[in-house]
Amino acid sequence: MTELFTDDYALARDAADPLSSLRGEFHLPRHGDMKQAYFCGNSLGLQPRGARAVVDEVMDKWAREAVEGHFREPAPWMPYHALVREGLARVVGAEPSEVVAMNSLTANLHLMMVSFYRPTRERPAILMEAGAFPSDRYALESQVRFHGFDPATDLIELEPDEADGTFSMAAIERAIATHGPRLALVLWPGVQYRTGQAFDLAAIARFGHAAGAVVGFDLAHGVGNLPLRLHDDGADFAVWCHYKYMNSGPGAVGGCFVHARHARADVPRFAGWWGHDQDSRFRMGPAFVPTPGAEGWQLSNPPILGLAPLRASLQLFERAGGMQALRERSVRLTGYLEALIAQRLDDTLQVVTPREPSRRGAQLSLRVAGGRARGRALFEYLERNGIVGDWREPDVIRISPAPLYNSHADILRFVRGVEAWRTGNA
Ligand SMILES: *Cc1c(COP(=O)(O)O)cnc(C)c1O
């Protein structure tokens, strides 16, 4: 097994995989004379080399055409969001009419809750995971209050039942069944941001619907990471961002899925002109007639400059052959990281993320033995050496090999970095 830990092995694995060439399509941040070993694509994905040209194209069009840019080919701004529709639908496993790129994740979560969190006295509650990303918790708690209910009783936060802070499907099923008659909504992550645990979304949708609840997913860490089948899994809605595994830049325009069965004009919503039926939008009439599908939830004409990099990013997902091919590479990379940690670092790093590849995505969350001070020291040592993960209090380093640009050689560098630090800090 020691042969795993050699440059020859890592370089041979990278050379054998045709997807390794996609790394060349990204700007890798520098560390002195070297490139960083960048494992933070779960927080901010790297810039595709093609992104600048797409943004420049918008800037040039604006300079040359001004208002005419809304209508003139190529890539007129009026239907600009439609340029990413098909590619996005493929990434999340949806029909094109079920997805839209708009706003940002938390804003979309609120808009979806306006339509799909309709609490009643008998059924006021939301089930979510304890330890959720704060923005999700703030959004849900404020929605519960907005409707005049009490988060203390009506925002149910399921505690993890497994040792490392992860959830068994049995516990999720039990919680949904137990609270079922009071549940208006189940809101669950595709991949939990702290532990990296991935969930069986079809099963969660089934449990929730069997209990009479609406089921929504936050896919911030799922999109571009795992193959998704939102339509077939039956989610009512989903929201996500595009700046993590989707590599579309800081604050990139977010994404939203509304299942085709809700593509009806009578679904209540907060409305804006860009969601109005496209054929009659510019008659500027007083009555709102939603465009069918997810696009009927748009409010404003989208920030074209914020949307442009997503076009470059989606091209790379296409070139990779889609999410299934990327996922196979991802399983190999993350499996390599896990194997090397088990072989060489198990006295220093404890893997918090589930061991089964089916229960995780790209990310491994690594608890540093010895507590916070030791963990911070290791994290800062790695940063000084151009090995970039991120830190989650109190003692976890998240390392996420992104299959579009990370390599086996990057992973070897991480493991060697931890070993070098351990030698100096025994
Ligand atoms: C990254 C992330 C967010 C960020 O929300 P924005 O509205 O895009 O700022 C929210 N929720 C989860 C679970 C995340 O991982």
The ligand as an SDF file (V2000), in Angstrom:
LIG
                    3D

 15 15  0  0  0  0  0  0  0  0999 V2000
  -22.7510   28.9140    0.8020 C   0  0  0  0  0  0  0  0  0  0  0  0
  -24.0600   28.7060    1.4570 C   0  0  0  0  0  0  0  0  0  0  0  0
  -24.9830   29.7550    1.5580 C   0  0  0  0  0  0  0  0  0  0  0  0
  -24.6520   31.1530    1.0970 C   0  0  0  0  0  0  0  0  0  0  0  0
  -25.7840   31.9050    0.8810 O   0  0  0  0  0  0  0  0  0  0  0  0
  -25.7690   33.1990   -0.0940 P   0  0  0  0  0  0  0  0  0  0  0  0
  -27.1660   33.6330   -0.0700 O   0  0  0  0  0  0  0  0  0  0  0  0
  -25.2810   32.7280   -1.4230 O   0  0  0  0  0  0  0  0  0  0  0  0
  -24.8200   34.1890    0.4840 O   0  0  0  0  0  0  0  0  0  0  0  0
  -26.2140   29.4830    2.1440 C   0  0  0  0  0  0  0  0  0  0  0  0
  -26.5190   28.2410    2.5880 N   0  0  0  0  0  0  0  0  0  0  0  0
  -25.6440   27.2150    2.5010 C   0  0  0  0  0  0  0  0  0  0  0  0
  -26.0200   25.8620    3.0010 C   0  0  0  0  0  0  0  0  0  0  0  0
  -24.3910   27.4150    1.9540 C   0  0  0  0  0  0  0  0  0  0  0  0
  -23.5120   26.4110    1.8830 O   0  0  0  0  0  0  0  0  0  0  0  0
  1  2  1  0
  2  3  1  0
  2 14  2  0
  3  4  1  0
  3 10  2  0
  4  5  1  0
  5  6  1  0
  6  7  2  0
  6  8  1  0
  6  9  1  0
 10 11  1  0
 11 12  2  0
 12 13  1  0
 12 14  1  0
 14 15  1  0
M  END
$$$$
